[in-house]
Amino acid sequence: MSFKVVSGIGGGDNIKAELARVDAEVVLEPVWTEEDIIKSAADADAVMVGATEPYTRKAIEAMKKCRVISRTGVGYNNIDVEAATENGIAVAIVTDASIEEVSDHALAFLLAFYRKIIPVDRLVRQGAWQLRRREIFEIRVPTVRLSRQTVGVIGAGRIGGAFVRKVRAFGVKVIVYDPYLTEDTIQTMGAVKVDFEQLLRESDYISIHCPATDETKRIFGAGEFSKMKSTACLINTARGDIVDEKALFNALSEGVIAGAGIDVTDPEPPDPDDPLLQLENVVVTAHSAFYSEDSLLALVMGTVGAVVDALKGEWPRSLANPEVKETANRRIK
């Protein structure tokens, strides 16, 4: 009897070929809501999950055969990991497929804000590149050499560490807030370990690279923005709920901070009428930081590989809930 694998990430030839190795078939059914998942995946042996499908406790408890919930990426805030662990289900993640792409994207945000590329482009399109018109010259002020700036990094793991390596090439001072890394580890990156308050005060740009957890939820709110420089820009390529978006709107619209580059929002996608999207000092890129053809292939194959491992009775390489291995009711044995 073949295994049933419900996919929210498609079912291309690469996926089918890999699953065929363990006599598994991919099933493409709607999984956009909790009810969809209960209907489609109740008898699934494994599921492959994107960024938004709501694998809630109720949905997970309905999945009586599932061995693994395999997520195409490193984030898993749309999956109730605690419920999965209690039900003996492994939650697999892909930790290394988009390191270069996401760190590049954060750097692109920083450079766009530093050189004021987007507002100048808008003015040119409005006819402001004319003799005796001052708008383009005025919008450039203040601009100082990037090497005189300080870049703050929240979380210096795989992606944050890659961002540190890349941004240091511009000669900036890099400061890092990461309570899980030692001062020596951060120094070997060429950065300085600081506390959160110091990072807020000193940074000209702050780039967020920490996971979304109870500890990091809404760590950027009105109080935090008030401690930042009025010329500072916030960059978020991590998860939307790390930032209080109402507070961010207020800070941007009132000039408390200068700009924000956000690849992720809360919720996703945002309401088209969200006032944050109406601000000219915000750039939003639709959760696309992860993407390149290379990273997409690596994400898909890593996700499918975890399913293959689980259906063979082996533990996937990267788990969001490694403690599931010790549960008496674990489904991978």
C-alpha positions in Angstrom: 0.0 0.0 0.0 1.4 3.4 -1.0 1.8 6.3 1.5 -0.4 9.4 1.1 1.4 12.7 1.2 -0.8 15.8 1.2 1.1 18.8 -0.3 0.5 22.5 0.0 3.6 23.3 -2.0 2.7 21.6 -5.3 3.5 18.3 -6.9 6.1 18.7 -9.6 8.1 15.9 -11.2 10.9 16.3 -8.7 8.5 15.8 -5.8 6.8 12.8 -7.4 10.2 11.1 -8.3 11.5 11.5 -4.7 8.3 10.2 -3.1 8.2 7.2 -5.5 11.4 6.0 -3.8 9.3 5.1 -0.8 6.1 4.1 -2.6 4.4 7.4 -1.7 2.0 9.5 -3.8 1.5 13.2 -3.6 -2.1 14.4 -3.2 -3.0 18.0 -4.2 -6.1 19.1 -2.3 -7.1 22.4 -0.7 -5.3 23.1 2.6 -6.0 26.8 3.0 -8.2 26.5 6.1 -8.3 24.4 9.2 -11.4 22.6 7.8 -9.5 21.9 4.5 -6.7 20.3 6.4 -9.0 18.1 8.5 -10.8 17.0 5.4 -7.7 16.4 3.2 -5.1 15.3 5.6 -6.9 13.2 8.2 -5.6 10.0 6.7 -2.3 11.4 5.4 1.0 9.7 6.3 2.8 13.0 5.8 2.1 16.6 4.9 4.2 19.2 3.1 3.5 22.7 4.3 4.1 26.3 3.1 4.1 29.5 5.1 0.4 30.1 5.7 -1.6 26.9 6.0 -3.0 26.8 9.5 -1.9 23.5 11.1 -3.7 24.2 14.3 -4.2 21.9 17.3 -7.6 20.8 16.0 -6.2 20.0 12.6 -3.2 18.1 13.9 -5.3 16.1 16.3 -7.4 15.0 13.3 -4.3 13.6 11.6 -4.3 10.1 13.0 -1.6 8.6 10.7 0.7 11.5 10.1 4.4 10.9 10.8 5.8 14.3 9.8 4.7 17.8 9.1 7.4 19.0 6.7 7.8 22.8 6.3 9.3 24.5 3.3 11.5 26.8 5.2 12.9 27.6 8.7 9.8 29.4 10.1 7.0 27.4 11.6 4.7 29.9 13.3 1.7 28.5 11.2 2.2 25.1 12.9 1.2 24.2 16.5 4.4 22.5 17.3 3.4 21.7 20.8 0.3 19.9 19.6 2.4 18.0 17.0 4.8 16.9 19.7 2.0 15.7 22.0 0.7 13.6 19.1 4.0 12.1 18.3 4.4 14.0 15.0 7.8 15.3 13.9 7.9 18.9 12.5 10.7 19.1 10.0 12.1 22.4 8.7 14.7 23.4 6.1 17.3 25.5 7.7 19.8 26.3 5.1 18.2 26.8 1.7 17.7 30.6 1.6 20.5 31.9 3.7 22.1 33.8 0.9 18.9 35.1 -0.6 17.4 36.4 2.7 20.7 38.1 3.8 21.0 39.6 0.3 17.4 40.9 0.5 18.1 42.6 3.9 21.2 44.2 2.5 19.2 45.4 -0.5 16.8 47.1 1.8 19.6 48.8 3.7 21.3 50.1 0.5 18.0 51.3 -1.0 17.3 53.3 2.1 20.9 54.6 2.5 21.1 55.8 -1.1 17.4 57.0 -1.1 16.9 55.1 -4.3 13.1 54.7 -4.1 12.1 58.3 -3.2 14.5 59.7 -5.8 13.1 57.4 -8.5 9.6 58.6 -7.6 10.6 62.2 -7.9 12.2 61.6 -11.3 9.0 60.0 -12.6 7.1 63.1 -11.3 9.2 65.4 -13.4 11.4 66.7 -10.6 14.7 66.2 -12.4 14.6 69.6 -13.9 16.9 72.7 -13.6 16.2 74.8 -10.5 13.9 72.2 -8.9 15.2 71.4 -5.4 13.3 68.3 -4.4 15.8 65.7 -5.4 18.7 67.6 -3.7 16.6 68.2 -0.6 15.6 64.5 -0.2 19.3 63.5 -0.2 19.9 65.3 3.1 21.2 63.9 5.4 23.4 61.3 3.7 26.8 60.4 5.1 29.2 57.7 4.1 27.9 54.3 4.9 31.3 53.5 6.6 30.3 56.1 9.3 27.1 54.2 10.1 26.2 51.6 12.7 24.2 48.5 11.7 22.4 46.6 14.4 21.5 43.0 13.9 18.9 41.1 16.0 19.8 37.4 15.9 23.1 36.3 14.3 22.4 32.7 13.4 22.7 31.4 9.9 21.0 34.2 8.1 21.9 37.0 10.5 25.5 35.8 10.5 25.6 35.9 6.7 24.1 39.4 6.8 26.9 40.5 9.2 29.5 39.1 6.9 28.1 40.9 3.9 27.4 44.3 5.5 30.8 44.4 7.1 32.3 44.7 3.6 31.0 48.3 3.5 33.2 49.2 6.5 30.3 49.8 8.9 30.3 49.1 12.6 28.1 46.1 13.3 26.5 45.5 16.7 24.6 42.4 17.5 21.9 41.5 20.1 21.7 37.8 20.4 21.3 36.4 24.0 22.1 32.9 22.7 25.5 33.6 21.3 28.7 34.3 23.3 30.7 37.5 23.1 33.6 35.6 21.6 31.4 34.1 18.9 30.1 37.5 17.9 33.6 38.9 17.9 34.8 36.3 15.5 32.1 37.6 13.1 33.7 41.1 13.3 30.8 42.5 15.4 30.2 43.7 18.9 27.8 42.0 21.3 25.4 44.6 22.9 22.2 44.5 24.9 18.9 45.3 23.2 18.7 48.9 24.6 22.1 49.8 23.3 21.3 48.4 19.9 18.2 50.5 19.7 20.0 53.7 20.7 23.1 53.4 18.5 21.9 51.8 15.3 21.3 53.7 12.0 19.8 50.5 10.5 18.4 47.6 12.4 18.0 44.2 10.6 15.9 41.5 12.3 17.0 37.9 11.9 15.5 36.1 14.9 12.8 33.5 14.9 9.2 34.2 15.9 8.7 32.9 19.4 6.8 33.9 22.5 10.0 35.6 23.6 10.4 37.7 20.4 6.7 38.5 19.7 6.2 42.2 19.4 9.6 43.0 20.7 9.4 46.1 18.5 6.7 48.4 19.8 6.1 52.1 20.5 8.6 52.1 23.4 11.3 50.6 21.3 10.8 52.9 18.4 11.0 55.9 20.7 14.5 54.8 21.7 15.7 54.6 18.1 17.3 57.5 16.1 14.9 59.5 14.2 17.0 58.8 11.1 17.1 55.1 11.7 15.5 52.4 9.4 14.1 49.1 10.4 14.5 46.0 8.2 12.4 42.9 8.8 13.0 39.7 6.7 12.2 37.4 9.7 8.6 37.2 10.8 5.8 39.8 10.8 4.7 39.4 14.4 8.1 40.4 15.8 7.0 43.9 15.1 3.9 45.7 16.3 2.7 47.1 13.0 0.3 49.6 14.5 3.2 51.1 16.5 5.4 50.9 13.4 2.8 52.9 11.4 2.7 55.5 14.1 6.5 55.7 14.4 6.9 56.1 10.6 4.0 58.6 10.1 5.1 60.8 13.0 8.8 60.8 12.1 9.9 58.8 15.1 12.0 56.7 12.7 12.8 57.3 9.1 11.8 54.2 7.2 11.1 50.4 7.2 11.8 47.6 4.8 9.4 44.7 5.5 9.3 41.5 3.6 7.0 39.9 6.2 3.8 41.2 7.7 1.2 40.1 10.3 -1.1 38.8 8.9 0.1 37.7 5.5 -1.0 38.9 3.1 -1.9 42.3 4.6 -5.2 44.0 3.9 -4.6 46.2 0.7 -6.2 49.1 2.7 -3.7 48.7 5.6 -2.5 52.3 6.3 1.1 51.0 6.6 1.0 50.3 2.9 0.1 53.9 2.1 3.3 55.3 3.6 6.0 56.4 1.2 8.8 55.6 3.7 7.9 51.9 3.7 9.0 49.2 1.2 7.1 45.9 1.3 8.2 42.9 -0.7 5.6 40.2 -0.2 7.6 37.5 1.6 9.8 37.1 -1.4 13.2 37.4 0.3 13.7 33.6 0.3 13.3 33.3 -3.4 15.7 32.3 -6.2 15.4 29.3 -8.5 18.3 27.8 -6.6 16.8 28.3 -3.2 13.3 27.2 -4.2 14.7 23.9 -5.5 16.7 23.4 -2.3 13.6 24.2 -0.2 11.4 21.8 -2.1 13.9 19.0 -2.1 14.7 19.5 1.6 11.0 19.4 2.4 10.5 16.2 0.4 13.7 14.7 1.7 12.3 15.0 5.3 9.1 13.2 4.2 11.1 10.4 2.6 13.2 10.0 5.7 10.1 9.8 7.9 8.3 7.3 5.7 11.5 5.1 5.8 11.3 5.2 9.6 14.3 7.7 9.9 14.4 11.0 11.7 14.6 14.1 9.4 17.8 16.1 9.6 16.3 19.3 11.1 13.4 19.3 13.5 11.5 22.1 15.1 10.6 19.7 17.9 13.6 17.3 18.5 11.9 16.4 21.9 9.4 14.3 19.9 12.1 11.6 19.7 11.6 10.9 23.4 7.8 10.6 23.4 6.2 7.3 23.9 3.7 7.8 21.1 6.2 9.0 18.5 5.2 7.9 15.0 8.7 7.5 13.6 10.2 4.4 15.2 
